[in-house]
């Protein structure tokens, strides 16, 4: 059994202002994603001006934050947040849904692309290549916050998490950081020049993430207030199954689209 390295969720305290690791993780994800989008633009893979790239990045940030938080309140704890509406804005306490954030970026991106007359699917292909960067830092933040820990285990690297009871648990946040962050990024980055039909990269991302997430849910402890929806299916698996179907359709239908 490994000792959980307790880390203060507050990175820096400046009087009444607290800079938290959770917020810094999001910042790292946004900055890293922007730099990789910029590189794709320099390489000729993302066809837009520098100003448009800045506008797209802003739209993506808003989509992630608003979509992630709204998605969490709707998918995971609607009753609590309807009765405690002010808690909806307390994102520093955690509580962000990837599926909600992903949907938020799709909507924000669609609005921005329509405004700037940019090709939507081609742009979405380039954005999804860098999404794993944010996933990696987000899962590390979950680990630091000692949230979303795994199910009880007897593996040598099991950890006792604060609030997780006296039994060792899978550090599932680190599993997800590796699989949904590092491995998925390697896949997407290696395919960025090979899949050129609009929507193909987006579809591969959706399929790959869904499969990884559904597998990792086998190690992750379901939310206490939700538990299993039916049999051994979790909310994360249910949402991912919908994403898997839509991603598969995108990959299939991309064959009929002309190259960008």
HELIX and SHEET records of a PDB file:
HELIX    1   1 UNK A   21  UNK A   42  1                                  22    
HELIX    2   2 UNK A   50  UNK A   75  1                                  26    
HELIX    3   3 UNK A   78  UNK A   83  1                                   6    
HELIX    4   4 UNK A   85  UNK A   89  5                                   5    
HELIX    5   5 UNK A   91  UNK A   93  5                                   3    
HELIX    6   6 UNK A   98  UNK A  116  1                                  19    
HELIX    7   7 UNK A  120  UNK A  144  1                                  25    
HELIX    8   8 UNK A  172  UNK A  176  1                                   5    
HELIX    9   9 UNK A  177  UNK A  183  3                                   7    
HELIX   10  10 UNK A  184  UNK A  191  1                                   8    
HELIX   11  11 UNK A  200  UNK A  216  1                                  17    
HELIX   12  12 UNK A  235  UNK A  254  1                                  20    
SHEET    1   A 2 UNK A  10  UNK A  14  0                                        
SHEET    2   A 2 UNK A  17  UNK A  20 -1                                        
END                                                                             
